[in-house]
């Protein structure tokens, strides 16, 4: 066997090892989903309490607490990124692809928020935000089902389907305080809970 053949054989073996490690890598999106689900779910509960009259705050405070939550989430991202980069499998194609999917979904949510703000100012009808939770949950459904396919994690597919179902269900309670209570429950069930479970599975072989 020549040196060239040996080199080619070594390279192929290395690529095979990388592929096998990528397939076996745990999905590392858990901390992001746990933070987002817990933070925004709690914020949605606060919005429900304000609109239902359980908290003695003006309705205008709702927008402020959502903006504050978004800022807290953004400030937490660098810490989560540093944590994720130290975990086994962080550089795998599985996690890089899933990371791109969730990042683009986050950008889409931000763009939609700005678009709805513009529509609200233009029409003086802030009821346009009644559809925002359904849009977000539909995007969650898309991202979870994609993550399930890429990471070969069957139970995530069920979470994704749950996101699609919840998106429709929330539309049936739009226009009142119950929307935000239902949204909080959906975030706890479809983001916080699976995020915590993924974090538990990170260290498993």
Secondary structure, 3 states (H helix, E strand, C coil): CCHHHHHHHHHHHHHHHHHHHHHHCCCCCHHHHHHHHHHHHHHHHHHHHHHCCCCCCCCCHHHHHHHHHHHHHHHHHHHHHHHHHCCCCCCCHHHHHHHHHHHHHHHHHHHHHHHHHHHHHHHCCHHHHHHHHHHHHHHHHHHHHHHHHHHCCHHHHHHHHHHHHHHHHHHCCCCCCHHHHHHHHHHHHHHHHHHHHHHHHCCCC
